[in-house]
Amino acid sequence: MLPFFSNDYGMASSEFGHSPGVAGRKAIEAAREDIAKKINASPDEIYFTSGVAESNNLALRGAVSAKKGDIITSSIEQNTVLNTAKALAEEKGIGNIVVGVDKEGFIDLGNLEKKINKNTSLVSIQHANQEIGTIQDIAKIGKLCRDNGVLFHTDASHSFLKMPIDVEKMNVDLMTLSAHNIYGPKGAAALYIRKGVNTAPLFYGGGEQKGMRPGLEDVPSIVGFGKAVEVYDEKNNKKVAVLRDALIEKLLKIRDASLNGPTGDKRLCNNVNVTFKYVEGESILLHLDMRSIAVTTGSACFSRDLTPSHVIIALGRSHADAHGSVRFSISKYNTKEQMGYVAKNVKEVVEKLREISPIVER
């Protein structure tokens, strides 16, 4: 990325012929090609954006602008999808239909099929969930949408490169991708838009990216995204999955601990989410942070709107369970020894907190 902050700082637009701009343009197109190859798409179907929020907004708002109609989502989507669908319903007077999930976070295809009708413009179901790691059968969902003549968008920002993706076999029309979940820069993302799909831009300007996403491209971030794709070693996914399973096994030995989401191949390789009864997730987080362990929680105090995780609630779990949920995200840089260190410290922290909890069952 560094040369594009200095020597090759020129605007990467084809209408300018100076060398710094040409260098930036070539780098952008190289990144576009690398990303397209990974999902079996054409480079001209990849549009760079500033992040997952913009990609999801472009997918939903663009589809509804091109064809006004109801949107169907799941109850465990990212807020960038749920809140966009809600806003569109209020602005456009369309239906915002939310499909529930089972206790592991899976969509019922039969229920989804019942919701699709002639008024449906778009179905948006994520590939893999950001909190509990549930991997949906996107190919079947996509086929259902294709058979009913409905556009299908999937947010694959958490599954990209962690598992095989083929937009043709999956019957996907629009797909959100992200750099930061594959060790790339924050603020770099993309939206795949299948050729022939009728959609509209969020805003208007010049002719950059065929007018679908106008404005000067963030060359360093796009270059970083492409490089992250280039150097990503998918062999590490198996290593990370082994660490995931080892950590799950150790954590579930703690009394009154339960896993959120599925196990095995139906779960993201790097995701662990456990509920610890009778303790608050934010307390666990703060104590672990002091022990150099970084986690996230679905607890209210760490939610800006002061509500528990909508994902955990959607599984049919209680508010107390959501408050006691903790997510551990595993990296290729982690080790087996670290999993032991994490489990040991979690056990100590949970037991210590339960000693002072007024609601714990002793």
C-alpha positions as CSV (number, residue, x, y, z in Angstrom):
1,M,0.0,0.0,0.0
2,L,2.8,2.4,0.8
3,P,3.8,3.6,-2.7
4,F,0.2,4.7,-3.3
5,F,0.4,7.1,-0.4
6,S,3.4,8.9,-1.9
7,N,5.1,8.1,-5.3
8,D,1.9,6.8,-7.0
9,Y,-0.4,9.3,-5.4
10,G,-2.1,10.4,-8.6
11,M,-5.9,10.0,-9.2
12,A,-6.5,6.5,-10.7
13,S,-8.8,7.6,-13.4
14,S,-8.5,6.5,-17.0
15,E,-9.1,10.0,-18.3
16,F,-5.8,11.1,-16.9
17,G,-2.7,9.8,-18.6
18,H,0.1,10.7,-16.1
19,S,2.2,7.9,-14.7
20,P,1.1,8.1,-11.1
21,G,-2.5,7.8,-12.1
22,V,-1.8,4.9,-14.5
23,A,0.0,3.1,-11.8
24,G,-3.0,3.4,-9.5
25,R,-5.4,2.3,-12.2
26,K,-3.4,-0.8,-13.0
27,A,-3.2,-1.7,-9.3
28,I,-7.0,-1.3,-8.9
29,E,-7.7,-3.5,-11.8
30,A,-5.2,-6.1,-10.5
31,A,-7.0,-6.2,-7.2
32,R,-10.4,-6.4,-9.0
33,E,-9.2,-9.5,-10.9
34,D,-7.8,-11.2,-7.8
35,I,-11.0,-10.8,-5.9
36,A,-13.2,-11.8,-8.9
37,K,-11.2,-15.1,-9.4
38,K,-11.9,-16.1,-5.8
39,I,-15.7,-16.1,-6.3
40,N,-15.8,-17.1,-9.9
41,A,-16.9,-13.7,-11.1
42,S,-15.8,-11.4,-13.9
43,P,-13.6,-8.4,-12.8
44,D,-16.2,-5.9,-14.2
45,E,-18.7,-7.3,-11.8
46,I,-16.7,-6.1,-8.8
47,Y,-17.4,-2.6,-7.4
48,F,-15.2,-1.3,-4.6
49,T,-16.8,0.5,-1.6
50,S,-15.8,2.0,1.7
51,G,-17.0,-0.9,3.8
52,V,-19.6,-3.6,4.5
53,A,-22.2,-1.0,5.5
54,E,-21.9,0.8,2.1
55,S,-21.9,-2.5,0.1
56,N,-25.0,-3.7,1.9
57,N,-26.8,-0.4,1.5
58,L,-25.9,-0.3,-2.2
59,A,-27.3,-3.8,-2.6
60,L,-30.6,-3.2,-0.8
61,R,-31.2,0.3,-1.8
62,G,-30.0,-0.2,-5.4
63,A,-32.3,-3.2,-5.9
64,V,-35.4,-1.4,-4.5
65,S,-34.7,1.7,-6.5
66,A,-34.6,-0.3,-9.7
67,K,-37.7,-2.4,-8.8
68,K,-39.9,-1.3,-5.9
69,G,-41.0,-4.3,-3.8
70,D,-40.7,-6.1,-0.5
71,I,-37.4,-7.1,1.1
72,I,-36.9,-10.4,3.0
73,T,-34.1,-10.8,5.5
74,S,-33.3,-13.1,8.4
75,S,-33.5,-12.2,12.1
76,I,-29.7,-12.6,12.5
77,E,-28.4,-10.4,9.7
78,Q,-25.9,-7.6,10.4
79,N,-27.5,-4.4,11.5
80,T,-26.4,-2.8,8.2
81,V,-28.9,-5.1,6.5
82,L,-31.7,-5.1,9.1
83,N,-31.6,-1.3,9.6
84,T,-31.4,-0.6,5.9
85,A,-34.4,-2.8,5.2
86,K,-36.3,-1.1,8.0
87,A,-35.5,2.3,6.7
88,L,-36.5,1.4,3.1
89,A,-39.8,0.0,4.4
90,E,-40.6,3.4,6.0
91,E,-39.3,5.5,3.1
92,K,-40.8,3.5,0.2
93,G,-43.9,2.0,1.8
94,I,-42.7,-1.6,1.1
95,G,-42.8,-4.7,3.2
96,N,-39.9,-5.5,5.5
97,I,-40.2,-9.3,6.1
98,V,-37.9,-10.9,8.7
99,V,-37.6,-14.7,8.6
100,G,-36.7,-16.4,11.9
101,V,-34.0,-19.0,12.5
102,D,-33.8,-22.2,14.5
103,K,-31.8,-22.6,17.8
104,E,-28.5,-22.9,15.8
105,G,-29.2,-19.9,13.5
106,F,-30.3,-21.8,10.4
107,I,-33.0,-20.5,8.0
108,D,-36.0,-22.8,7.3
109,L,-36.1,-22.9,3.5
110,G,-39.8,-23.9,3.5
111,N,-40.7,-20.9,5.6
112,L,-38.6,-18.6,3.3
113,E,-40.4,-20.0,0.3
114,K,-43.8,-19.2,1.8
115,K,-42.7,-15.5,2.3
116,I,-41.6,-15.0,-1.4
117,N,-44.3,-13.7,-3.6
118,K,-44.9,-11.4,-6.7
119,N,-44.3,-8.3,-4.5
120,T,-40.8,-9.5,-3.4
121,S,-37.9,-7.5,-4.9
122,L,-35.0,-8.8,-3.0
123,V,-34.0,-11.5,-0.5
124,S,-30.9,-10.8,1.6
125,I,-29.5,-13.7,3.7
126,Q,-26.0,-13.7,5.0
127,H,-23.6,-16.5,4.1
128,A,-22.1,-16.8,7.6
129,N,-23.1,-15.1,10.8
130,Q,-20.8,-12.6,12.4
131,E,-21.6,-13.6,16.0
132,I,-22.3,-17.3,16.1
133,G,-20.6,-18.5,12.9
134,T,-23.7,-20.2,11.4
135,I,-23.1,-21.0,7.7
136,Q,-26.3,-20.9,5.6
137,D,-26.9,-23.1,2.5
138,I,-26.6,-20.2,0.1
139,A,-26.8,-22.4,-3.0
140,K,-30.3,-23.7,-2.1
141,I,-31.5,-20.2,-1.0
142,G,-30.1,-18.7,-4.2
143,K,-31.8,-21.4,-6.3
144,L,-35.1,-20.8,-4.6
145,C,-34.8,-17.0,-5.3
146,R,-33.7,-17.7,-9.0
147,D,-36.7,-20.0,-9.5
148,N,-39.0,-17.3,-8.3
149,G,-37.5,-14.5,-10.3
150,V,-36.3,-12.7,-7.1
151,L,-32.9,-11.0,-6.7
152,F,-30.7,-12.6,-4.1
153,H,-28.1,-10.7,-2.1
154,T,-25.8,-12.4,0.5
155,D,-23.4,-10.7,2.9
156,A,-20.2,-12.9,2.6
157,S,-18.0,-10.5,4.5
158,H,-17.2,-13.0,7.2
159,S,-17.0,-16.1,5.0
160,F,-14.9,-14.8,2.1
161,L,-11.8,-17.0,1.7
162,K,-12.7,-18.9,4.8
163,M,-14.6,-21.3,2.6
164,P,-15.2,-21.8,-1.1
165,I,-17.5,-19.3,-2.8
166,D,-18.8,-19.6,-6.4
167,V,-21.4,-17.0,-7.3
168,E,-22.6,-19.0,-10.3
169,K,-23.1,-22.3,-8.4
170,M,-24.7,-20.4,-5.5
171,N,-27.1,-18.5,-7.7
172,V,-26.1,-15.2,-6.2
173,D,-27.0,-11.8,-7.8
174,L,-25.3,-9.5,-5.3
175,M,-22.5,-10.3,-2.8
176,T,-20.8,-8.2,-0.1
177,L,-17.1,-8.8,0.5
178,S,-14.7,-7.3,3.0
179,A,-11.0,-6.8,3.5
180,H,-10.6,-6.5,7.2
181,N,-11.8,-10.0,8.0
182,I,-9.0,-11.5,5.9
183,Y,-6.2,-9.4,7.5
184,G,-6.6,-6.5,5.0
185,P,-7.2,-2.8,5.7
186,K,-10.3,-1.5,7.4
187,G,-12.5,0.6,5.2
188,A,-12.1,-1.5,2.1
189,A,-14.9,-3.7,0.8
190,A,-16.6,-4.6,-2.5
191,L,-20.0,-5.5,-3.9
192,Y,-20.4,-8.2,-6.6
193,I,-23.2,-7.3,-9.0
194,R,-24.0,-10.0,-11.5
195,K,-24.1,-8.8,-15.1
196,G,-27.6,-8.0,-16.2
197,V,-28.9,-7.3,-12.7
198,N,-30.9,-4.1,-12.7
199,T,-29.8,-1.9,-9.7
200,A,-29.2,1.8,-9.1
201,P,-26.3,3.7,-7.4
202,L,-26.6,5.2,-3.9
203,F,-25.4,8.6,-5.1
204,Y,-24.4,10.2,-8.4
205,G,-21.2,11.8,-9.6
206,G,-18.6,11.0,-12.2
207,G,-18.2,7.9,-14.3
208,E,-15.9,6.0,-11.9
209,Q,-16.8,2.3,-11.6
210,K,-19.3,2.7,-14.4
211,G,-21.2,5.2,-12.3
212,M,-22.4,2.5,-9.9
213,R,-20.0,3.8,-7.2
214,P,-18.9,7.2,-8.3
215,G,-16.1,9.2,-6.7
216,L,-12.3,8.9,-6.5
217,E,-11.2,5.4,-5.6
218,D,-9.3,4.8,-2.3
219,V,-6.3,3.3,-4.1
220,P,-4.2,2.3,-1.1
221,S,-7.1,0.5,0.6
222,I,-8.1,-1.3,-2.6
223,V,-4.5,-2.3,-3.2
224,G,-4.4,-3.6,0.4
225,F,-7.6,-5.5,-0.2
226,G,-6.1,-7.1,-3.3
227,K,-2.9,-8.0,-1.6
228,A,-4.7,-9.5,1.4
229,V,-6.5,-11.8,-1.1
230,E,-3.3,-12.6,-2.9
231,V,-1.4,-13.7,0.2
232,Y,-4.3,-15.4,2.0
233,D,-3.4,-19.1,2.5
234,E,-6.6,-21.1,2.7
235,K,-4.7,-24.0,4.3
236,N,-4.7,-22.0,7.5
237,N,-8.5,-22.4,7.7
238,K,-8.1,-26.0,8.8
239,K,-5.5,-25.0,11.4
240,V,-7.8,-22.4,12.7
241,A,-10.8,-24.8,12.8
242,V,-8.7,-27.2,14.9
243,L,-8.0,-24.4,17.4
244,R,-11.7,-23.5,17.3
245,D,-12.8,-27.0,18.3
246,A,-10.1,-27.2,21.0
247,L,-11.2,-24.0,22.6
248,I,-14.9,-25.0,22.4
249,E,-14.2,-28.3,24.1
250,K,-12.2,-26.6,26.9
251,L,-14.7,-23.8,27.5
252,L,-17.7,-26.1,27.6
253,K,-16.1,-27.9,30.6
254,I,-16.8,-24.8,32.6
255,R,-20.0,-25.3,34.6
256,D,-23.1,-23.7,33.0
257,A,-21.4,-22.9,29.8
258,S,-23.2,-23.5,26.5
259,L,-22.3,-23.0,22.8
260,N,-24.2,-20.6,20.6
261,G,-24.5,-21.8,17.0
262,P,-23.6,-25.1,15.3
263,T,-20.5,-27.2,15.4
264,G,-18.1,-28.6,12.8
265,D,-18.3,-27.7,9.1
266,K,-21.5,-25.7,9.6
267,R,-19.6,-23.1,11.6
268,L,-17.1,-20.5,10.6
269,C,-13.6,-21.9,11.2
270,N,-12.6,-18.9,13.4
271,N,-15.7,-18.4,15.5
272,V,-16.5,-19.4,19.1
273,N,-19.4,-18.0,20.9
274,V,-20.3,-19.2,24.4
275,T,-22.8,-18.2,27.0
276,F,-21.8,-18.3,30.7
277,K,-24.8,-18.3,32.9
278,Y,-25.0,-16.0,36.0
279,V,-22.3,-13.6,34.8
280,E,-22.3,-10.5,32.6
281,G,-20.4,-10.6,29.3
282,E,-18.9,-7.1,29.9
283,S,-17.4,-8.2,33.2
284,I,-15.8,-11.2,31.5
285,L,-14.5,-8.9,28.7
286,L,-12.9,-6.4,31.1
287,H,-11.2,-9.1,33.2
288,L,-9.9,-10.9,30.2
289,D,-8.6,-7.7,28.7
290,M,-6.5,-7.2,31.8
291,R,-5.0,-10.6,31.0
292,S,-4.2,-9.7,27.4
293,I,-7.2,-11.6,26.0
294,A,-9.4,-9.7,23.6
295,V,-13.0,-10.8,23.1
296,T,-16.3,-9.3,22.3
297,T,-19.7,-9.6,24.0
298,G,-23.4,-9.4,23.2
299,S,-24.0,-7.7,26.5
300,A,-25.9,-4.4,26.8
301,C,-23.1,-2.2,28.1
302,F,-21.0,-2.9,25.0
303,S,-23.9,-2.2,22.7
304,R,-24.3,1.4,21.6
305,D,-28.1,1.1,21.7
306,L,-28.0,-0.6,25.1
307,T,-29.8,-3.7,23.9
308,P,-28.6,-7.3,24.1
309,S,-27.4,-9.2,21.0
310,H,-30.3,-9.6,18.6
311,V,-28.6,-12.7,17.2
312,I,-28.6,-14.5,20.5
313,I,-32.2,-13.5,21.2
314,A,-33.2,-14.8,17.7
315,L,-31.9,-18.2,18.7
316,G,-34.7,-18.3,21.3
317,R,-32.3,-17.6,24.2
318,S,-33.1,-15.2,27.1
319,H,-31.8,-11.7,27.7
320,A,-29.8,-13.1,30.5
321,D,-28.2,-15.6,28.1
322,A,-27.4,-12.8,25.6
323,H,-25.8,-10.7,28.4
324,G,-23.6,-13.6,29.3
325,S,-22.4,-14.4,25.8
326,V,-18.8,-14.0,24.7
327,R,-17.3,-14.3,21.3
328,F,-13.8,-15.5,20.7
329,S,-12.4,-14.8,17.2
330,I,-9.4,-17.0,16.3
331,S,-6.6,-16.0,14.0
332,K,-4.0,-17.9,12.0
333,Y,-1.5,-16.3,14.3
334,N,-2.9,-18.0,17.4
335,T,-1.5,-21.3,18.8
336,K,-2.7,-24.4,20.6
337,E,-0.9,-23.1,23.8
338,Q,-2.9,-19.8,23.6
339,M,-6.1,-21.8,23.5
340,G,-5.1,-23.4,26.7
341,Y,-4.2,-20.0,28.2
342,V,-7.6,-18.5,27.2
343,A,-9.6,-21.4,28.6
344,K,-7.7,-21.4,31.9
345,N,-8.2,-17.7,32.3
346,V,-11.9,-17.7,31.3
347,K,-12.5,-20.4,33.8
348,E,-10.8,-18.4,36.6
349,V,-12.7,-15.2,35.6
350,V,-16.1,-16.8,35.4
351,E,-15.7,-18.6,38.7
352,K,-14.5,-15.4,40.4
353,L,-17.4,-13.4,39.0
354,R,-19.9,-16.1,40.1
355,E,-18.6,-15.9,43.6
356,I,-19.9,-12.4,43.9
357,S,-23.0,-12.9,41.7
358,P,-26.3,-12.6,43.6
359,I,-28.1,-14.9,41.2
360,V,-25.7,-17.8,40.8
361,E,-26.9,-21.3,41.7
362,R,-24.4,-22.7,44.2
